[in-house]
C-alpha cells in the first residue's frame, strides 16, 4: 500500500510542482529545529501536533 508521503510526492510531480525533500530526526523544540536546519536555504515554519 502506498503511504501518505509517497502519495503526496506523486501528486506534486503530477502537478509539476518542484520541491526539495529534507528529512530530519524528531526535534523537540523550535530552537532545536532552527539550529539543525541553519544551513538550509529555505523558509522556516513551525508545525504543532497535539
Contact map, one row per residue, 1 for C-alpha under 8 A:
11100000000000000000000000000000000000000000000000
11110110000000000000000000000000000000000000000000
11111110000000000000000000000000000000000000000000
01111111000000000000000000000000000000000000000000
00111111100000000000000000000000000000000000000000
01111111110000000000000000000000000000000000000000
01111111111000000000000000000000000000000000000000
00011111111100000000000000000000000000000000000000
00001111111110000000000000000000000000000000000000
00000111111111000000000000000000000000000000000000
00000011111111100000000000000000000000000000000000
00000001111111111100000000000000000000000000000000
00000000111111111100000000000000000000000000000000
00000000011111111000000000000000000000000000000000
00000000001111111000000000000000000000000000000000
00000000000111111100000000000000000000000000000000
00000000000111111110000000000000000000000000000000
00000000000110011111000000000000000000000000000000
00000000000000001111100000000000000000000000000000
00000000000000000111110000000000000000000000000000
00000000000000000011111000000000000000000000000000
00000000000000000001111100000000000000000000000000
00000000000000000000111110000000000000000000000000
00000000000000000000011111100000000000000000000000
00000000000000000000001111100000000000000000000000
00000000000000000000000111110000000000000000000000
00000000000000000000000111111101100000000000000000
00000000000000000000000001111101100000000000000000
00000000000000000000000000111111100000000000000000
00000000000000000000000000111111110000000000010000
00000000000000000000000000001111111000000000000000
00000000000000000000000000111111111100000000000000
00000000000000000000000000111111111110000000000000
00000000000000000000000000000111111111000001000000
00000000000000000000000000000011111111000000000000
00000000000000000000000000000001111111100000000000
00000000000000000000000000000000111111110000000000
00000000000000000000000000000000011111111000000000
00000000000000000000000000000000000111111000000000
00000000000000000000000000000000000011111100000000
00000000000000000000000000000000000001111110000000
00000000000000000000000000000000000000011111000000
00000000000000000000000000000000000000001111100000
00000000000000000000000000000000010000000111110000
00000000000000000000000000000000000000000011111000
00000000000000000000000000000100000000000001111100
00000000000000000000000000000000000000000000111110
00000000000000000000000000000000000000000000011111
00000000000000000000000000000000000000000000001111
00000000000000000000000000000000000000000000000111
